[in-house]
Each structure stands twice: as structure tokens, then as C-alpha cells.
Amino acid sequence: MKYLSHKNSSSTQYFNIKPDGNTTSTIELDFSYLQSLDSKGESRYIVGGRTYFEASVFGNDIQSFTFRGFFDQEGYEEPKSLANKLKSSGWLYVIIALCIALVIVAIVLVFYCKNKKEEASKKANKDKLA
């Protein structure tokens, strides 16, 4: 939870605003700072190749307009999970088969030991009676 309070702000001012209020512009953001903080373990800005953002616009006759979303990291490929790696290599099925075999062996062993105990108990009772 300690990362939820971290934020990195930047601001840009525009002075050539059209009187009708419709001005189109572009803002360039440098994510290398966020990437360097994440690689050092000091923050968690970029998760799964995505960076969350919120944008607000303030001006005359405008109190605020907020937009939020995610920026996707170009070329980011999600790493394969261990289960998918095991499944694609065939090891997942080997592990499942071994687990099932282990459970069956445990059940057989329990019944075998229980049967041996009963036989020993019967033999002890016969020896007492004789």
C-alpha cells in the first residue's frame, strides 16, 4: 500500500488558446524517469507494461476536466506464466500424473496398513484364546 501515495506530476501551460475554447495540442511525456524508479525498486508506476495517468485542464471559465487511463509500453510482451510454460513443455501433465499416482499409492498404503493391523489384532486375539 505504500506505493499508492506516490505520484509524479508534470504541467504545461498554453497561451495561444483560441477564443472559441477549442484548442488542439500535443504534450510529450518522458517515461524514462518512471522506468528508472521502477527498475531501482523505488516505485511501482509501470505494471505489466502499463502506466496509469490522470490529466486535468484548468483555465478561464473551466474549473477542471479530468481524464484518466493507461499508457501502454510499446513492444511490451507479457511474460508467460509458469503454468503455461509447463503446459507447453508437457511437464504439467507429468506433474499431474505423478500427483494422482502419489494419492493412489497413499490410499493403497493406508488400506494395506489398516488390513495388516487388523490381521495382527486377530492373531493376537487367537494367541490369547489358545
QUIURSUL-V823801 format. One record per pair of residues at least 24 apart in sequence whose ideal C-beta (glycine too) atoms are under 7 Angstrom apart, sorted by the first residue. I is the first residue (numbers start at 1). J is the second residue. D is the distance in Angstrom with one decimal. If there is no record, write none. Layout:
I:J:D  I:J:D
//
This chain:
3:43:6.2  3:44:4.4  6:43:5.4  8:34:6.4  8:45:6.9  46:73:6.6  48:78:6.5  49:73:4.1  49:76:3.0
//
